[in-house]
Amino acid sequence: MPFFPRLFSPFAGNTFRRGELTRRASLSAKGSDVLKAIIMAGGKGTRLRPICDLMPKPMTELLGKPLMEHLTELLKLNGFQELCVTLGHKPECITRYFGDGSRFGVSMQYKVEKKPLGTAGGVRACKEFVGDADFLVISGDAACDFDLSFLAEEHKRNGALVTMALYPHSEPLPYGTVLTDRNGRVISFIEKPCWERVVTDLVNTGIYMISPKVLDLILPDAPFDFARDLFPLMAKKGLEIIGIPMQGYWCDIGNSKSYLRCCLDALEGKLKISPAQQNSLSPGVYAPRGLPTSARLIPPCIVCDGALVGHDAVIGKSIIHSGSRVGAYSRVVNSVIDGGNIGEACVISGSVVCRGAVLYPDTVTASGDVIAAGCTGSPPAPESKLSARRGATGLCREISCENRARLMREMSCVLWEAGADFTDGITLVDGRCKVRISPLAEESSISVEAIGGRENERLQICKKYSELAEKFGGKSIL
């Protein structure tokens, strides 16, 4: 079977639920089932600079297409064909590219924010578009291949005002972590915790199915955020929020590191999206015809139309976007050339070379380099930050594991029923001891700490909760 046609098929692999193809096809085919979605695309993408210096963040290219085009294809596939896009930074870049959406098989309209309104405030501005139907909200700067029709069905079934798409993430610190009870009801929401406060690996993806009744809770013409303002307000009023763990792939393209990782994941087929380049030269290699016969393309790799590749160049597990140039004898591995100009005999490894960047011949980059427009070499490596291990104040035992956030989620689900608190790791009282369970910051382990009581009581408590952790795959090391 050809390599990339399988990888880039939205239905490749076994990550999707049984019956998904039938459900998605049915949604797309029935006009009465056309759903509405709002794409939040107003951010500046400051953390992603210099990759998106010349464009709004949702227009950042992924496999030769703007990220927002991939999202539009996903929405259409799942039956969401009426779209409204909230805009802020450089709105003309998006409106000029997408127009009324007809070229992409959808209907698209826009709301341009004159001042920042926050995530929820921007959505409220689309109240007229929403009408009286439930609708989807999705961030324009995240890559995913979720079954969004499944999320819509779960929202309809549970009858909640908000149904939140959750994703199990092994490194949840940059996101809002969400803990649910056995019925999916959200019981804890911690925004960007430190490792010591992580109690679950499920993170908020910023993808929601929402009842239009929720819009009445959002202040008009004022900054209002989903995580910071709306969800705490709903919790205070006792309004139910449901969290649904999703299958598939999700990545918040928040910085250059996550951008490169997402691009390489898409190359490997972990993210199911279609590339702009459809011409297959060989299994795993998508490139235009007419490249030098001496150039070596090692799968998986993509060379987009409008890119130039010199003779005897070697490209492996990389993406060469339109407008890029790779000089003769150069080597490009595990990298994205996003419109940059690579001189002869360069070695580019694990790097992103941005549009407008020019590298002199014989330049060698280091893994993690991002070469901005006007640069002619590698930027200085960032200083590393060393983290110190948290000191224990009682008897402490460490449990090693493959995924500390997932282990914390399993422990949280069990101990929530025992009255545990989740504001600072997992804490609860057991007999005369206070128990604290939390991940270690510098390694994939968790600690079980018992404070108070007698020494034999602390020993028994540590043994008890260590054995619980071992049931979920942990291994005592101390």
C-alpha positions as CSV (number, residue, x, y, z in Angstrom):
1,M,0.0,0.0,0.0
2,P,1.4,3.5,-0.8
3,F,2.9,5.1,2.2
4,F,1.4,8.7,2.4
5,P,-2.1,8.0,1.0
6,R,-2.6,5.8,4.0
7,L,-0.9,8.2,6.5
8,F,-2.7,11.3,5.3
9,S,-6.1,9.7,5.0
10,P,-8.4,11.2,7.7
11,F,-9.5,7.6,8.5
12,A,-6.1,5.9,8.6
13,G,-5.1,3.8,11.5
14,N,-7.2,2.6,14.4
15,T,-7.6,5.7,16.5
16,F,-11.2,6.3,15.5
17,R,-14.3,4.7,16.9
18,R,-16.3,1.9,15.2
19,G,-18.9,3.4,13.0
20,E,-17.2,6.8,12.7
21,L,-17.0,6.8,8.9
22,T,-20.7,6.1,8.6
23,R,-21.6,8.8,11.1
24,R,-19.4,11.4,9.5
25,A,-20.6,10.6,6.0
26,S,-24.2,10.8,7.2
27,L,-23.6,14.2,8.8
28,S,-22.0,15.6,5.7
29,A,-24.8,14.2,3.4
30,K,-27.8,15.5,5.3
31,G,-28.5,19.1,4.8
32,S,-30.7,19.2,7.8
33,D,-27.8,18.1,10.0
34,V,-25.5,21.0,9.0
35,L,-24.0,22.3,12.2
36,K,-22.5,25.7,13.2
37,A,-19.0,26.3,14.4
38,I,-17.0,29.3,15.6
39,I,-13.3,29.4,14.9
40,M,-11.3,31.6,17.3
41,A,-8.6,33.1,15.1
42,G,-7.9,36.5,16.7
43,G,-4.6,35.9,18.5
44,K,-1.2,37.4,17.5
45,G,0.8,34.3,18.1
46,T,3.5,36.1,20.1
47,R,5.0,32.9,21.4
48,L,5.2,31.4,17.9
49,R,7.4,34.2,16.6
50,P,9.3,34.4,14.3
51,I,7.5,31.6,12.5
52,C,4.3,33.7,12.2
53,D,5.8,37.1,12.0
54,L,4.3,37.8,8.6
55,M,0.9,36.3,9.2
56,P,-1.8,35.6,11.9
57,K,-1.1,32.3,13.7
58,P,-3.9,30.3,12.1
59,M,-2.3,30.9,8.7
60,T,0.9,29.1,9.8
61,E,1.6,26.4,7.2
62,L,1.4,22.7,8.1
63,L,2.2,20.3,5.3
64,G,1.9,23.2,2.8
65,K,-1.5,24.4,3.9
66,P,-2.6,27.0,6.5
67,L,-3.5,25.4,9.8
68,M,-6.9,26.9,9.6
69,E,-7.5,25.2,6.2
70,H,-6.9,21.8,7.9
71,L,-9.4,22.8,10.6
72,T,-11.9,23.8,8.0
73,E,-11.6,20.4,6.3
74,L,-12.1,18.7,9.6
75,L,-15.2,20.7,10.4
76,K,-16.7,20.0,7.0
77,L,-15.9,16.3,7.4
78,N,-17.9,16.3,10.7
79,G,-20.9,18.1,9.4
80,F,-20.0,21.7,10.5
81,Q,-20.5,23.7,7.3
82,E,-21.7,27.0,8.6
83,L,-18.6,28.8,10.1
84,C,-18.0,32.1,11.8
85,V,-14.4,33.2,12.4
86,T,-13.4,35.7,15.1
87,L,-10.5,37.9,13.9
88,G,-8.1,40.4,15.4
89,H,-4.5,40.4,14.2
90,K,-4.1,41.0,10.5
91,P,-7.7,39.9,9.6
92,E,-7.2,40.6,5.9
93,C,-4.8,37.6,5.6
94,I,-7.6,35.2,6.6
95,T,-10.5,36.9,4.8
96,R,-8.5,37.2,1.5
97,Y,-7.5,33.5,1.6
98,F,-10.9,32.0,2.6
99,G,-13.4,34.5,1.2
100,D,-16.9,33.3,1.7
101,G,-15.7,29.7,2.2
102,S,-17.3,28.3,-0.9
103,R,-13.9,27.2,-2.3
104,F,-13.6,24.9,0.7
105,G,-17.2,23.6,0.6
106,V,-18.4,25.7,3.6
107,S,-20.2,29.0,4.4
108,M,-17.9,31.4,6.2
109,Q,-18.5,34.8,7.8
110,Y,-16.3,36.9,10.0
111,K,-16.4,39.0,13.2
112,V,-13.4,41.4,13.5
113,E,-12.7,42.5,17.1
114,K,-11.9,46.2,17.4
115,K,-10.5,45.5,20.9
116,P,-9.5,42.2,22.5
117,L,-12.6,40.5,24.0
118,G,-11.0,37.3,25.3
119,T,-12.0,33.8,24.2
120,A,-15.6,33.9,25.5
121,G,-16.1,37.5,24.7
122,G,-15.2,37.0,21.1
123,V,-17.7,34.1,20.9
124,R,-20.4,36.2,22.4
125,A,-20.0,38.7,19.6
126,C,-21.2,35.9,17.2
127,K,-24.5,35.6,19.0
128,E,-26.5,36.6,15.9
129,F,-24.7,33.9,13.9
130,V,-25.4,31.3,16.6
131,G,-29.2,31.8,16.8
132,D,-30.9,29.3,19.0
133,A,-28.9,26.2,18.0
134,D,-26.0,24.5,19.9
135,F,-22.7,25.2,18.3
136,L,-19.0,24.2,18.4
137,V,-16.1,26.4,19.4
138,I,-12.6,25.5,18.3
139,S,-9.3,27.3,18.5
140,G,-7.7,28.3,15.2
141,D,-4.2,27.6,16.3
142,A,-4.5,24.0,17.3
143,A,-4.0,20.9,15.1
144,C,-6.3,18.0,15.7
145,D,-8.2,15.1,13.9
146,F,-10.9,14.5,16.6
147,D,-14.2,13.0,15.7
148,L,-16.1,16.2,16.4
149,S,-19.5,14.7,15.4
150,F,-19.0,12.3,18.3
151,L,-18.5,15.3,20.6
152,A,-21.7,16.9,19.2
153,E,-23.6,13.6,19.8
154,E,-22.4,13.4,23.4
155,H,-23.3,17.0,24.1
156,K,-26.9,16.3,22.8
157,R,-27.1,13.1,24.8
158,N,-25.9,14.6,28.2
159,G,-27.9,17.8,27.9
160,A,-25.2,19.9,29.6
161,L,-24.7,23.6,28.8
162,V,-21.1,23.0,27.9
163,T,-19.4,19.8,26.7
164,M,-15.6,20.1,26.8
165,A,-13.2,18.0,24.6
166,L,-10.4,16.7,26.8
167,Y,-7.1,15.1,25.7
168,P,-4.7,12.9,27.7
169,H,-1.3,14.7,27.6
170,S,1.9,13.4,29.1
171,E,3.2,17.0,29.6
172,P,0.1,18.9,30.8
173,L,1.8,21.9,32.5
174,P,1.2,24.4,29.7
175,Y,-2.5,23.7,29.7
176,G,-5.6,23.7,31.9
177,T,-6.0,20.3,33.5
178,V,-9.5,18.9,34.0
179,L,-10.7,16.2,36.4
180,T,-14.1,14.6,36.0
181,D,-16.2,12.2,38.0
182,R,-17.3,8.8,36.7
183,N,-20.2,10.4,34.9
184,G,-18.0,12.9,33.1
185,R,-19.0,15.9,35.2
186,V,-16.1,18.4,35.7
187,I,-15.1,18.6,39.3
188,S,-11.7,20.3,39.2
189,F,-10.1,22.7,36.8
190,I,-6.5,23.9,37.4
191,E,-5.0,26.3,34.9
192,K,-1.3,25.7,33.9
193,P,-0.3,23.8,37.1
194,C,3.2,23.1,38.3
195,W,4.1,19.4,38.5
196,E,3.4,19.3,42.2
197,R,-0.2,20.3,41.6
198,V,-0.9,17.9,38.7
199,V,-3.7,15.5,39.5
200,T,-4.7,14.3,36.0
201,D,-3.3,14.1,32.5
202,L,-6.5,15.3,30.9
203,V,-6.2,18.8,29.5
204,N,-8.7,21.3,28.1
205,T,-8.3,21.5,24.3
206,G,-10.3,24.7,23.9
207,I,-12.9,22.8,21.9
208,Y,-16.4,23.0,23.2
209,M,-20.0,22.2,22.3
210,I,-22.1,25.0,23.8
211,S,-25.7,25.8,24.3
212,P,-26.6,29.4,23.2
213,K,-28.0,29.9,26.7
214,V,-24.4,30.2,27.9
215,L,-23.9,33.4,25.9
216,D,-26.2,35.3,28.4
217,L,-23.6,34.7,31.1
218,I,-20.9,36.5,29.2
219,L,-20.4,40.2,29.7
220,P,-21.0,42.1,26.4
221,D,-18.2,44.2,24.8
222,A,-15.8,43.3,27.6
223,P,-12.8,40.9,28.0
224,F,-14.2,37.6,29.1
225,D,-12.3,34.3,29.0
226,F,-13.7,30.7,29.1
227,A,-11.2,29.2,31.6
228,R,-10.6,32.3,33.8
229,D,-14.2,33.8,33.9
230,L,-17.0,31.7,32.4
231,F,-16.3,28.2,33.8
232,P,-15.7,29.5,37.4
233,L,-19.0,31.5,37.1
234,M,-20.8,28.4,35.9
235,A,-19.4,26.4,38.8
236,K,-20.5,29.0,41.2
237,K,-24.0,28.9,39.8
238,G,-24.1,25.1,39.9
239,L,-24.3,24.8,36.1
240,E,-23.0,21.5,34.8
241,I,-20.0,21.2,32.5
242,I,-19.2,17.8,31.0
243,G,-15.7,16.7,29.9
244,I,-15.3,14.0,27.2
245,P,-11.8,12.4,26.7
246,M,-11.3,12.3,22.9
247,Q,-9.4,9.8,20.7
248,G,-7.1,11.0,18.0
249,Y,-4.4,13.7,17.9
250,W,-4.3,17.2,19.3
251,C,-1.5,19.7,19.5
252,D,-1.6,23.3,20.6
253,I,0.9,25.0,18.3
254,G,2.0,27.5,20.9
255,N,5.7,27.8,20.2
256,S,8.4,26.8,17.7
257,K,9.1,23.5,19.5
258,S,5.4,22.4,19.4
259,Y,5.2,23.6,15.8
260,L,8.1,21.4,14.7
261,R,6.8,18.5,16.6
262,C,3.4,18.8,15.1
263,C,4.8,19.0,11.6
264,L,6.9,15.8,12.1
265,D,4.0,14.0,13.7
266,A,1.9,14.8,10.6
267,L,4.7,13.5,8.4
268,E,4.7,10.2,10.4
269,G,0.9,9.9,10.2
270,K,0.2,10.5,13.9
271,L,-1.9,13.5,12.8
272,K,-4.3,12.6,10.1
273,I,-4.4,15.5,7.7
274,S,-3.9,15.9,3.9
275,P,-0.8,17.6,2.4
276,A,-1.0,20.3,-0.2
277,Q,1.4,18.4,-2.4
278,Q,-0.5,15.4,-4.0
279,N,2.2,14.2,-6.4
280,S,3.8,11.0,-5.1
281,L,7.3,10.3,-6.5
282,S,7.6,7.1,-4.4
283,P,6.1,5.7,-1.2
284,G,6.5,8.3,1.5
285,V,7.8,11.0,-0.8
286,Y,5.6,13.8,-2.1
287,A,7.3,16.3,-4.4
288,P,6.9,17.9,-7.8
289,R,8.4,16.4,-10.9
290,G,11.5,17.9,-12.3
291,L,13.8,17.9,-9.2
292,P,17.4,17.1,-9.9
293,T,17.9,13.3,-10.3
294,S,20.9,13.5,-8.0
295,A,18.8,14.9,-5.1
296,R,18.0,12.2,-2.6
297,L,14.5,12.3,-0.9
298,I,14.2,9.9,2.1
299,P,10.7,9.2,3.3
300,P,8.7,10.6,4.9
301,C,9.2,14.0,3.3
302,I,7.3,16.6,1.4
303,V,8.6,19.2,-1.1
304,C,5.8,21.6,-2.0
305,D,5.3,23.2,-5.4
306,G,7.4,26.4,-5.8
307,A,10.3,25.0,-3.7
308,L,13.8,24.7,-5.2
309,V,16.1,21.8,-4.4
310,G,19.7,21.8,-5.6
311,H,21.7,18.9,-7.1
312,D,23.0,16.3,-4.6
313,A,20.9,17.7,-1.8
314,V,19.6,15.2,0.8
315,I,16.2,15.7,2.4
316,G,14.8,13.3,5.0
317,K,11.8,13.4,7.4
318,S,11.4,17.1,6.5
319,I,8.9,19.5,4.9
320,I,10.1,22.1,2.3
321,H,7.3,24.7,1.9
322,S,6.7,26.7,-1.2
323,G,9.2,29.6,-1.7
324,S,12.0,27.7,0.0
325,R,15.4,26.9,-1.5
326,V,17.7,24.1,-0.5
327,G,21.2,24.5,-2.0
328,A,23.3,21.9,-3.6
329,Y,25.0,19.3,-1.4
330,S,22.9,20.5,1.6
331,R,21.4,18.0,4.2
332,V,18.0,18.7,5.7
333,V,16.8,16.2,8.4
334,N,13.9,16.4,10.9
335,S,13.3,20.1,9.9
336,V,10.8,22.5,8.3
337,I,12.0,24.9,5.7
338,D,9.2,27.5,5.8
339,G,10.3,29.7,2.9
340,G,13.9,30.1,3.9
341,N,17.0,30.1,1.6
342,I,19.5,27.4,2.4
343,G,23.0,27.9,0.9
344,E,25.2,25.1,-0.5
345,A,26.6,22.4,1.7
346,C,24.6,23.3,4.8
347,V,23.5,20.8,7.5
348,I,20.0,21.6,8.9
349,S,18.9,19.3,11.7
350,G,15.9,19.6,13.9
351,S,15.4,23.2,12.9
352,V,12.8,25.6,11.5
353,V,14.1,28.0,8.9
354,C,11.6,30.9,8.5
355,R,10.5,32.8,5.4
356,G,13.1,35.5,4.6
357,A,16.0,33.7,6.4
358,V,19.2,33.3,4.4
359,L,21.9,30.8,5.5
360,Y,25.4,31.1,4.1
361,P,27.0,28.0,2.6
362,D,28.4,25.5,5.1
363,T,26.1,26.7,7.9
364,V,25.3,24.0,10.5
365,T,22.3,24.3,12.7
366,A,21.6,22.6,16.1
367,S,18.4,20.8,17.1
368,G,15.8,23.3,18.3
369,D,17.2,26.3,16.2
370,V,14.6,28.7,14.7
371,I,16.2,30.9,12.0
372,A,14.3,34.1,11.6
373,A,14.1,36.4,8.6
374,G,17.3,38.3,8.1
375,C,19.4,35.7,10.1
376,T,22.4,34.1,8.5
377,G,23.3,31.6,11.2
378,S,22.1,29.8,14.3
379,P,20.7,31.9,17.2
380,P,22.3,31.3,20.6
381,A,21.0,28.3,22.5
382,P,18.6,29.2,25.3
383,E,19.8,28.9,28.9
384,S,18.7,25.7,30.6
385,K,16.7,25.9,33.8
386,L,17.5,23.4,36.5
387,S,14.6,22.4,38.7
388,A,15.2,21.4,42.3
389,R,13.4,18.5,43.8
390,R,10.8,19.4,46.3
391,G,11.9,18.5,49.8
392,A,9.7,16.1,51.8
393,T,8.6,17.1,55.3
394,G,7.4,13.7,56.4
395,L,7.9,10.1,55.4
396,C,8.0,9.9,51.6
397,R,8.1,7.1,49.1
398,E,8.7,7.6,45.4
399,I,6.8,5.6,42.7
400,S,8.3,5.5,39.2
401,C,6.0,5.2,36.2
402,E,5.9,5.7,32.4
403,N,3.4,8.6,32.5
404,R,3.1,10.5,35.8
405,A,0.1,12.6,34.7
406,R,-1.9,9.6,33.7
407,L,-1.0,7.8,37.0
408,M,-2.2,10.9,38.8
409,R,-5.5,10.8,36.9
410,E,-6.1,7.2,37.9
411,M,-5.3,8.0,41.6
412,S,-7.5,11.1,41.5
413,C,-10.5,9.2,40.2
414,V,-10.2,6.7,43.1
415,L,-9.4,9.2,45.9
416,W,-12.0,11.7,44.9
417,E,-14.6,9.4,46.4
418,A,-12.6,9.3,49.6
419,G,-12.9,13.1,49.9
420,A,-9.5,14.1,48.5
421,D,-8.7,17.7,47.7
422,F,-6.9,18.6,44.4
423,T,-5.7,22.2,44.8
424,D,-2.1,21.1,45.6
425,G,-1.6,17.6,44.2
426,I,-3.9,15.0,45.9
427,T,-4.3,15.7,49.6
428,L,-6.5,13.8,52.1
429,V,-6.6,12.8,55.8
430,D,-6.2,9.1,56.6
431,G,-6.4,8.4,60.3
432,R,-3.9,10.7,62.1
433,C,-1.9,11.3,59.0
434,K,-2.1,13.9,56.3
435,V,-1.4,12.3,52.9
436,R,0.0,14.2,49.9
437,I,0.5,12.6,46.5
438,S,2.1,14.6,43.7
439,P,4.3,14.3,40.6
440,L,8.0,15.0,40.8
441,A,9.1,17.9,38.5
442,E,12.3,16.4,37.2
443,E,11.4,12.8,36.4
444,S,8.5,10.5,35.6
445,S,7.7,9.6,39.2
446,I,5.2,10.5,41.8
447,S,5.7,10.9,45.6
448,V,3.6,9.6,48.4
449,E,4.1,11.6,51.5
450,A,2.7,11.0,55.0
451,I,2.8,13.7,57.6
452,G,1.8,13.5,61.3
453,G,0.9,10.4,63.4
454,R,3.6,8.0,64.6
455,E,6.3,6.5,62.5
456,N,4.6,3.1,62.1
457,E,1.4,4.9,61.1
458,R,3.3,6.9,58.4
459,L,4.9,3.6,57.2
460,Q,1.5,2.0,56.8
461,I,0.1,5.0,55.0
462,C,2.9,5.1,52.5
463,K,2.7,1.4,51.9
464,K,-1.1,1.7,51.4
465,Y,-1.0,4.4,48.8
466,S,2.1,3.0,47.1
467,E,0.3,-0.3,46.6
468,L,-2.6,1.7,45.1
469,A,-0.3,3.4,42.7
470,E,1.3,0.0,41.8
471,K,-2.2,-1.2,40.8
472,F,-2.1,1.4,38.0
473,G,1.4,0.6,36.8
474,G,3.6,2.4,39.3
475,K,6.7,0.9,40.8
476,S,8.1,1.7,44.3
477,I,11.7,2.9,44.2
478,L,12.1,4.4,47.6
